[in-house]
């Protein structure tokens, strides 16, 4: 399967919405409860474009299999060299190296943009995501116990960090 990693277009937003809503409804990868609407996802996409934050998609044979993006870590100006990323894959795309391809490009974009560090929030029960981030060079820097609740379960949030430039 040949996978193309490219900048997302507005026409990709319905596929991004489908992937996002699946995670909202069926996993603890995303701590939202209610599915998003197409209008909401379009607004999200347009805000990313307006602020200059990338949205990448993985595509094969014209089908979007996943997306990755980053954005503001915290709103205060002192955090302006830090970004927080998200990467989501459709169920059929998992375990095929597609997330890695998305993240390699996303990390390179962040480096080229002059960011110093990238943060990922990983659900404490998601060992696969934890190992995925470790393989990309991310390291656990914080573990917050029972900071979220979904599906009647308390969830731990792990912050993983990748330094983007040599210090």
C-alpha angles and dihedrals in degrees: 000000000000112000123199119203110202144149111284120249128208088254088064093060096091090055091046088051092052092051092045094048092049089057092046093052102038111024147042091233086097119036095207117111106199124061115248124241125235089250091054092049091047090052090049090051093047091049090053090051093046093051094043096245115145126243113193128189132198111222135184125178089350094306123118109229100176147342140218133194143157135213146164114330095199129355098236117100094239089070094054093114093055126078133186118219138206129198124183131178133193113249093253092053098057122113094017100099094256094121089053091052091051093048095047090057093042092051091050091051090051091050092049090050090057100250116156102205142009125213128202125193111215126186109243093233094053103092092166093058091045092054091043090057093044091054088055091053099262117142129202110254102165140016118196113197120223095344096145137036126209133152088013091297132113111237131207119219120214121198113210121190136203119193106222098194136035113264 
